Amino acid sequence: MSGRNPAPRRSYGGRSAEERRAERRERLLAAGLELFGTRGYAATSIERLCATASVSTRNFYEEFSGREELLTALHRTINERARQALADSYTGAADAGLAARVERAVRAFVTVTASDPRWARIAFVEVIGVSAELERYRLGWRTQWAEAMQAIVAEAVARGEAVDRDYRLTVIAIIGAVNNLVHHWSARGQDVPLDDITAELTHLILAAVTAPRPDASEDAT
């Protein structure tokens, strides 16, 4: 060993290089949220993102390989926030009945994903059809949401609150309905009270999991 101390890392204005890079990344994420969430992904160039974030093109490519990776990062962020909010709210209502548990979970999901129309547009619109790779990623998240819904239903069945049957198609239908209604509500400027949206989705889910399938009685006769 030479015995010499390592050279200190440069800092500007009291901020280290790592801190300044983290700030640039946050500005790019904020620019992506604003531009993808208002103008749209297809209409937003890297140059526009850099200008909005006040960073250079070189700085952009230090953080992201391209627009698609930035879009993916935003999509991941909103889904992770929604997943955590739903899990926390559902756990907090563990001793309540099925209606209360579902209502808490729905409210958490809607509040996180749709209270800001930009996040709703990124979560439900802008990620569709971008590329085969991003589509696989999006469908991966949909599978995770389906598994979360299946777990809620399985618990309800175990408690005797829901009919014991195969819910795979039901869960797919519920996810599609929830996503479309949440995006519709957000895109229209939230012109209907959040309580009404939550109540409608809660009613939809409860009706789907507590009633037998239409052909069940026919099969029994």
LINQUITA-V897361 format. One record per pair of residues at least 24 apart in sequence whose ideal C-beta (glycine too) atoms are under 7 Angstrom apart, sorted by the first residue. I is the first residue (numbers start at 1). J is the second residue. D is the distance in Angstrom with one decimal. If there is no record, write none. Layout:
i = [I I]
j = [J J]
d = [D D]
//
This chain:
i = [24 24 24 25 27 27 27 28 28 28 28 28 28 29 29 32 32 32 33 33 34 36 36 36 36 37 37 37 37 37 38 40 41 41 41 41 68 68 68 71 71 71 72 72 74 75 75 75 78 78 78 78 79 81 82 82 82 85 85 98 98 98 99 99 102 102 102 103 103 105 106 106 106 107 110 110 110 110 113 114 114 114 117 117 120 120 120 120 124 124 125 142 145 146 146 146 149 149 153 156 162 162 163 163 165 167 170 174 174 177]
j = [55 59 63 63 53 54 55 53 55 60 63 64 70 73 74 70 71 74 74 118 118 71 74 122 126 117 118 119 121 122 118 126 67 71 126 130 130 131 134 126 127 130 134 137 122 122 123 127 113 119 122 123 141 112 109 112 113 109 112 156 161 206 202 206 202 205 206 198 202 152 198 201 202 198 182 194 197 198 182 182 185 186 186 187 182 183 186 187 179 183 183 175 175 171 172 175 174 175 209 209 209 210 210 212 213 209 208 205 208 204]
d = [5.0 5.3 6.9 4.9 4.0 6.5 6.3 4.7 6.4 6.4 5.9 7.0 6.5 6.6 6.5 4.7 6.8 5.4 6.0 5.4 6.6 6.0 6.8 5.6 5.3 7.0 2.6 6.7 4.9 5.4 6.3 6.3 6.8 5.8 4.5 6.5 6.1 6.2 6.0 6.6 6.4 6.8 6.2 6.2 5.3 6.1 6.5 5.1 6.2 5.0 6.4 4.9 5.2 5.1 5.4 4.4 5.1 7.0 4.7 5.1 4.2 6.9 6.8 6.0 5.2 5.3 6.1 6.4 4.6 7.0 5.3 4.8 5.2 4.7 5.6 6.6 5.9 6.1 5.9 4.7 6.1 4.0 4.6 6.3 6.5 5.3 3.7 6.9 5.3 4.1 6.6 6.5 5.7 5.0 6.6 6.2 6.3 6.7 5.4 6.1 4.4 5.6 6.6 5.3 6.5 6.9 5.2 5.9 5.9 6.2]
//
